[in-house]
Structure formats: C-alpha cells, structure tokens
Amino acid sequence: MNMIRKSIISLGLVLLATPVMSGQDLSRYRKFVLGTSLAAISKQVGKDESQATLISETPALIQEMTYWQADTFDSSGRREPVSHITLDFYNGALYRIVVVYDEKAVEGLTEEDMVKAISARYGNGVRLYPEIDFPNHDVYSTPEKVIARWDDAENSVTFFHSTGLESFGLAVFSKRVNAQAEAAIVESARLAKEQAPQKEIARQIKEVDDLDIARQKNIKSFRP
C-alpha cells in the first residue's frame, strides 16, 4: 500500500510540473481578468482607487482591494456563493484574484465535489496528495492548504481550504507576476527593516520641530 501511495504522490508531482492544456481560460474569474488596471477594476466593483490597501511601495507598488459579495444574488435569483474576493495589483495591474466562498454555500460539499465543479469551468486539474501551503501576504495567518491546481504556461488556478474561515477558496494568478510580487514584498520588508532606525530619528526630529513651531505660535497668541 505504501508503494502504491508513493507512486500516486510521484505521479501527482509530475502532473503538477506539466502545464494542463485544457484549452480553458485560466486568466479570469467571472468578470475579473488578470492584467486589468486598478482604475478599471475599481469601476467594476464600485470603489474608489484610493480604497486599495498599500502592501508595499518599493521596489514595486503592490496594492490590494477586497470586494464583498455576501447576501447578494445572481441574475437567476440564486444566492451568491462567494463571500468575498481579494484583488491584488502589481504596479497598477491585476495579477491575482483570491476568492473565498461563503460557509453556508459550501456546507456539506466535499473536496471532490468542489474539484469537480471547478473542473467544469477550467478543465481537468491536478489533485494534490499531500496538500501544500498556499502563500499569502499576512505572515501571522495560518497558511491555506492547496487541494488541487489547474495550470497553463502563464497562469494558475489554485483550489485551497481556508482554515481561518472553515471554507474553500480559489486563487487565479499570473505565475510570472505573482513570483515578482512575492519577491518585491520580501525585498520591501528587508528595506523597511534596514531603514527603520533612520526613519525613527527623522520622526523624532520632526516631532521636536513641530513642537517648537507650535510653541513659537502660541507665545505670540497666548493671553492669560
């Protein structure tokens, strides 16, 4: 049995390394398409660009916007199964779409049920045994467990178990840009740590200067 299981795992890894040529478009999730500008996405979801959260500013601008869909209905009157969608941007262009499904919408569904449903949209994928970690921006959060993956030469669709919300999720991303973004986030953290002492000194100097400006102003205007 151990030999059989090892063979299955090895086969899964080989399939994972080989792009799945399903003919499906792995660059989109519903109305969202990788490469779309932040300005265009903001209009789609009815938000202002300024509402995007800044993840890092240098060496690349990385921003994030969350679109909540709970308690909404589709055109046929069915409840929307998506809880929320996180949209990540690299230098102003969408490079990753992370979908988390509503717990009630997936209640009772097995991993195989979900893989089958997703395969109907994206073609045949690769079921991972054992599951692997899915990286995220929050270093304090628990890594999500990847269950299956759909790949082509440029993009990837990853189905994972959202441990924090006890639900399932789906990530659609550009392989090249996602790698660049992850490297930029790591470099940004390194630069922030390196520059922290100088920034603290500058903050303290500004605080003293601001206090002196306020003092000089109040000396002239204060009447006991």
Secondary structure, DSSP 8 states (H G I E B T S, - for coil): -HHHHHHHHHHHHHHHHS-------TTEETTEETT-BHHHHHHHHT--GGGSEEEE-SSS-EEEEEEE-TT-B-TTS-B--EEEEEEEEETTEEEEEEEEE-TTTTTT--HHHHHHHHHHHH---EEEEEEEEE--S-TTS--EEEEEEEE-SSEEEEEEEETTTTEEEEEEEEHHHHHHHHHHHHHHHHHHHHHHHHHHHHHHHHHHHHHHHHHHHHHHH---
